Amino acid sequence: MAITLDTIAELSGGSLNQDAAGSVRISAVGINAQELPEGGLFAAVPGTRTHGAGYARESVAAAILTDAEGERILQDRHEKRPVIVVDDVREVLGTVASAVHGHPSRDMTLFGVTGTSGKTTTSYLLEAGLLAAGHRVGVIGTNGTRINGEPVPTQLTTPEAPVLQEIFDRMRSEGVTHVVMEVSSHAIALGRIVGTEFDVAGFTNLSQDHLDFHDTMEDYFATKARFFRPGSTIRARRSVICVDDDHGQKLSRLAGPAAVTVSTGSRPASVTVGDPEVGAAGTQRFPVRIDDRDIICEVPLPGRFNVANAALALTMAVAAGEDAKTIAAGMAGVVVPGRMQNIDRGQDFLAVVDYAHKPAAVSAVLKTLRSQTEGRVGIVIGAGGDRDSAKRPLMGSAAARAADLVIVTDDNPRSEDPAEIRKAVLRGAREAVRERKSAGKKKRLADIREIASRDEAIREAVAWARPGDAVIIAGKGHETGQLIGDTRHPFDDAESLTRAIDARVTERPETEEPA
């Protein structure tokens, strides 16, 4: 598809510097100068260090979309191509990209899932239910982009607006009818979902995260709220909000009476959930009261938070007109890589990999394991570099308050000194132990250890485990690399944990001689 520069100028509210160029047709749009074809529109956006207009010469694009600063740079470099100037490129980029691709989101049923934790799991649950309903389903999120289960490479949880619209276009051309998408706060703040028309928006929860990007928790919440506020240009047609936490309660009031609310506890809501029956392997079976009838759900995922994720996914599907029983049946077979992923090699203790990398998530997964384990609970934990540093001691504290063993190791240190990151996590863990001691709670004080090598830390946790214990490897989940400096080294928590368990089982004698 292609549209003219005159149309783009009108859509964006911008001014075209060459009247005669108004009939030039644009068939692609993007922010990467080198990737655009000759019929493309290069969107020159301001960056943290340099302005994108400085890369215009590297592009063969037919025209340029930029702001006043970018226009000055282009003029200084004697740019001859047509230029459309707008106040804020990111504010209009999604609208322009959607138009260039023929508004693909209008031709599919689109679900957006946002919140701090649970976005990926909820997306997987929705995908499983919709596939069971016979739909052709696309997914965009942390674990990548998929079309009917087949991976499509992408780099961001929510891709930049031009890439996102291109993905929608591809999905539409391949017959996708329903799309499930994780919507990050970055995507909302940076305008990546502008021009995308959502049918149903779902909210999981909110806890401390991304304070390296948002100034305060209030700003973080306000950004998420734009997805639900009446009058917002990115608001979905229907809203489903989990009200298990105070932020969900507040959001439901902001969203208005039309929003559907979900509660797994005692808080009143449109949709309520009964107590789950927990199976030996962590499978949970529970009733969801929706549309004045009970729908029995069963998910192979431990944790009360996964009951909330499943109830949210079911309610979002029903809000889009799906049959509740069909969706529930599909969710029963879901597999979510790196989210409470049970690694079973025949060992006599529970071993789990989870993406928990926020204080509240660490507390939640440990609470889950504690409730389902007769023995001790150990955790391997670290924190990422170049990210919200304030949460590091909070993560250590959360681990030490709920676990018997805390091994602090490296996560993705990126450009930071890994020892300094570990030091912050250890500080929080040791302070929590001191507080428990001073409060007279000496029955269970966490054993705090520091092991820089993640693989060695995992082996140490496995060696520590006794029959009936539980071990969780937290922080990286589905990731298959460890970013140290600018280099991504191959590393997979599930693979490392599997090797450690296999080695332990091999080393153990099959029989023991009587004493």
N, C-alpha and C positions, 0 to 999 in steps of 0.2 A: 504494500500500500504506500501511497505518497500523498503529501499535502503541500500546498504552496507556502512560500515565505510570508505572503500577505496573511494567510490563515493563521500561521504561527504567531505573527505579530499581534493579530487580533486576540487569539487565545491567551497570550501571555501578557497583554497590555503593554507590549514593548513598542519601540520605534525602530523602523527599518531605515538604515542610512542611505539606501539606494532605491529610489522609487521604481526604477526600471527593472529591479531584480525581484519584484513582488511575485512574478509568475514562476520563478524557479521552484522546482518540485523537490521535496525532501523525502527520502525513503528510509532514513535511519538517523538515530540520534545517540550521542554518547559523550562521556567525559574523558575517555581515553583517546588522545589525539591520534595515536598511531594505528588504532584499530578501526577507524571509521572509513567507509568507502567514499568514492567520489561524490555520490549523491547524498552524503550525510550532512548532519548539522552538528558541529563541534560545540558542546556546552562548556565554556571556559569559566569554571567556578573558582572562587577564592579558596586557597588552601591555608594551612596553619603556617607554612613557611614561604610559599610562593603562590602567585596567581596563575591559574590555568591558562590565561591568555598568553603567557610567556612560551607556551608549547604549541601555539597555533601553527607555526611554520612547519611543524612535524606532521601536520594533518593534511590530507588531500580532500577534506570535506568541502562541500560546495559553499557553505556559509557558517557563520559563528553566532552563537547566542552567549551574551555576557552581560556584565553590569558596567556601571560608569567607570570603575577603576580598570576593568578589563579593556574598555573602549580606549582609554588613554594609552594603555600599553600597546594596543594594536595600532593606534595612530602613530605612536613613536616609532613603530617598526614598519610603517608605511603599508599596512595591510590593505589589499585591493579587493578582497572578497566582501560580499554583503554581510553586514553585521546587524543583529537585532539586539538592542540594549534594553534591559529590564532592571527593576530595582533590586530584585533578589532572584538569582538564577534558580536556586534550589526550590524556591516557593512555586515556581511555574514549570520546572523541568518534568515532573511527573505528568502534569496535564498535557504538555507538549508531546512527550513520549507516548502517552496513551493514544493521542490523536493520530500520531504518525503510524502507529500499529493498528489503528481501527478500533480502538476501545475494546480490547479483548476481554477484560474482566466483566463486561456487560453480558457476554455470551456464556458465562459459566456461573455456577453457584459457588460463591467465595466465602470461606470461613477464615477469620483472623483470631488467633489466640495470643493474648498478651498477659504479662505478669512477671514476677521475679523468678519463681520456680514453677515447674510443671508444664511449661509450654510444649516441650518436646514430647513428653509422655502423652499429654492431652491430644496432640496432633497425631501421634501414632494410633491412639485409641479411635479417634475420629476416622482416620484413614481406614483402619480395619473394619469399622462399622459400615462405612460407605461402600467399600469394596464388596462386603457381604450383601449389601443392598443392590448390587449389580451395576454400580456406577463405574465410570472410568475416572480415576482419581489422580490428581497431581498434588505433591507436597513440597513446600518450600520452608526450610528451617535449619536449625543448628546441625543436624546430621546430614545436611545436604538437600538437594532437590531430586525428587523422584516422579516418574510418570508411570502409574500402575506398577509400582514397586521397582522400576528400573532406575538406577542413579543417573543424574545429570549433574556434572561438576559445577559447583559455585563456591565462592569464598566467604560470603557474609551470611549471617542468619537471615537478614532481609537485604537482598541485593540493592545496589543503587537503582534509582527510578528507571533509567533507560534499560538496564539489564533486566529489571523486574518485568517491564512491559514486553520486552523481547521474549522472556520465558513464558509469559501468559500467551503471547501470540503463538509460540511453538506448541504449547499445550493445547490451545484451541485447534490448531491445524492437525494435531494428532488425536483429536476426538475426545479430549478431556471434558467432562461435564461438571466435575466438582473439584475445587482446589482448597486445600487446608494449608494455612500459612502462619508461621510464627511471626509475630510483630514485636520487634524490640523497641525499647525507648529511643535508641539511636535512630531507628528508622522513622519514628514519628517526628523527633526533633529535627532531623536533617531532611525532611520532606520526601523520603523515599517512597511513601505510599500515597502521596498526592496523585490524583488521577486514577486511583484504584477504587472500584466500587464494591464494597463488602456487603454481603447479605447478612452475615451474623458475626458479631464480635463477642469473644469470650474472655473473661478475666479470671485468673487463677488466685493470685495473692500478691502481696508486696512486702518486701523486707529489704534490709540494707544491701545495696549493690550499686555499682556504676557511679559511685560518688567521685570518681576521677573525671567523670563526664558531666554529671549534674552537680550543681553547687550544694544542694541540700536535699533531704528526703522529700521536702515539700515540693521542690522543683521536679524531682523524679516522679512523684505522684501526679502532679499537674500535667506532666507530659503524657503519662499513661491515660489520664482522664480525657484528653483530647479525642481519644478514640471512641468515647461514649457520650460526651457532652452534647446536648441539643444545640443545634446551630453550627457545630464544628463541620468544616468542609471534608473531614475524613471519617466522620461518624458512620457506622454501619447502619443498615436498615433495622436490624434487631440486635438487642444486647442481652447477654446472659452473664451474670456476675455471681461468682462464689463469694458469700458473705461470711465465711468462717473467720476472717480477721477484720480488724477495725477499718482497714483501708477499703475492703470490699463493702462494708456497711456504708462508709462515706461515699464511695463511688456510686452505689445504688441510689442514694439520695440525689446525687448530681445528675445521674442518667435519667431520672424521672420515673413515673409510675409504669411506663410501658416496658421497662426492663424486667426480665425474668431473673429471679434470684434463686441461688442454690445453697443449701446448708447441710452439712454433715453432722452438725451438733444440735444445740438447743435453740439457736437463733431462728426466729420465724423467717420463712422464705416460701417462694412459690413452689419450689421443688425441695423435698426433704429426703434424707437418707437414713435407713435403719442401721442398727449395729451389725457389723460384718461378722460372719463366721470364718475363722482363719484356719486353713488347712495346714498340714505338716510342712509343705514346701512353700508356704507363704501365700498360697492362693486364697483370695477373699471372695466370699459370696454375700450379697447384701441386697435389700429391697430399695428401690428408688420410687418414691411417691411422686408421680408426674401425671398431670391431667386427670387427677382423681382416680388413679389406678396404680397398683404396685407392679413395677417391672423388676424382675429378679436379674441382677447382674452378677457375673463372676469374672474376675480378672486374675491372671497369673502373676500379680505384682503385690509384694508386701507393702504395708504402711498405710496409715489412715489418710495420708496425703494423696495416695493413689486411689483411694475411694472417692475423694473429692475430685481428682482429675477425671475419673471415669464418669462420675455424675455430671460434671460440666460438659464432657464430650457428648454424652447421651442427650443432655438438654439442648445443646447447640444443634445437634442433628434434628431433633424434634422441632425446634424453632424454625428449621428450614423445610419442614413438611415430611420428614422421614418417619418411618414406622419404628417405634421404640423397641419392640421385641426383636426386630431384624437387626437393628444397630447393636443391641445388647449381645445378641448371639455372635455377631462379628467381633466384638471387643474381647470376647472370651479367649480368642486365639492370638492375641497381640504379643509381639516380641519387641522390646525396646532396648536396643544396644546401649550399654553403659548407664542404664537407669535401673537401679536395684537389680542388676544382672547377676543371677546366681551362677557361680562357677562350681559345678558338681563333677568331681572326678572320683567319686566313691569314698571321699574322705569322711572322717567322723566329726567334722565341725562345719559350720556354715561359712561360706566365703562369698563375698559380694563386691561387685564393682559399681560405683555410683558417681555421678557427675557433681555431687554436692560440693560447691565451692563458695558458699556464703554461710555466715553464722547460723541463720535460721534453718537452712537446709541441712547443715551438719547436725544440729540438734534434732531435727525431725528424723533423719535416717538412724541416728543412734537410739532414739526413743523407740523406733520401730523394731530394731534388732533386740533391744533390751526386753521388749514385751513378748518377743517370740523366741527367746533364747533362755535355756535354763542355766547355762554357764556364764563365763565372762565374755566381755565384748572388747575387742581391740580395733583401733583405727590407724591407718596410715594417712597422713594429711600434710599438705603443703599449701602454698599460696602463689598466685601468679605475679610476675613482675610487671612493671609499667601499668599497673591497674590500681584500683582503690586500696591504698595502703592502710587506711583506718580499720578495715575489717580484719586484718591479719591477727592481731591479738584477740579479737573477738572470736575468730575461728578456733584459735588455740584454747580459749576459755570454754567454748561450747564443747569441744572435744574432751577436755579434761573433766568437765562436770558430769559427763555421761558415760565415759569409757573407763575400762580398767587398764588399758594400755594405749598410750598415745605415742606414735612414732612420727616425729616431724621430719619431713624430707623435702626434696625439691619438686616443684610442679613445673611450670614454664617460667623460668626466671627472666627470660628475654634479656634486656640490656642491663638489668640490675645485678648486683652482687648477691648470689644465692644465699650466702651465709647471713647477710643482713636481713633477708626475707625470713629465713628460718628463725633468726633471733627474735623477730617481732612475734611470730607465732608461738615460739617457746615462752616468751614473756607472758603472754596471755594464759597459756596452759599452766605455768608454774604459779602465777598469781591465783588462779582458780583453786589449785591444790592448797595454797597457803590459807585462802579464805575458808575452805572446808575444814582445815585443821583448827583454825581459830574458832570456828563455830562448833567444834566438838564432833564433827562428822568424820570419824576416823575409821569407820567400818570399811569404806571403799575409797581409797585414795589412788588416783591414777598413777601408774608407772610412766614417767615421761622420758622418752629417749630421742636422740637426734642422730639420724643417719642420712648423709647427703645423697648418696646413690639411691634412686627410687627403686631400682631392681633389688638392691641389697635390703632396703627397708621392707619390701614386700616379702622377701625370703625370711627376714627376721620375724615378721608378724605370723607367718605360717609356722615357723619353728616354735613360736610361743604358744600357739593354740593347742588346747587339750580337747578331748572328746566332749561335745556339748557346747563348746565355745562358738563365738561368731567373730569373724574378721571382715572389716570393710576397707576397701581401698578407695579413698575419696578424692575428688577434685578434677579428674581428667575424663572419666567416663568413656565415651565412645572415641575419644581422640586417639590417633595412631602415630603421633609424633610429639617430641618434647623440644620446645623452642628455647635454645640456649644461645644468647647473643643473637646473631642474625641467621643461625643455622638450625634447621629443623632436623633433629635426629629421630630415626624410627624408634617408636616406643608405644606399646599397647599394654595398658594395665591388665586387661583380661588375659592376654598372652603371658605376661610376666607372672601373674597369679597362677595360671594353669601350670606353667613350668615348675614353679615353686612347690605346688601341691604334688605334682607327679614325682618330683625328686624326693619329696618327703615320704610318699607312699612307697617308692622304690627302695629307699634306705631302710624302711621299717621291716623287721623280720616278720614272716607270715605266721610263725608260731614261736612261742617262748618256752624254754625249758623250765620245768618247775624248780623253785628254789630248794 
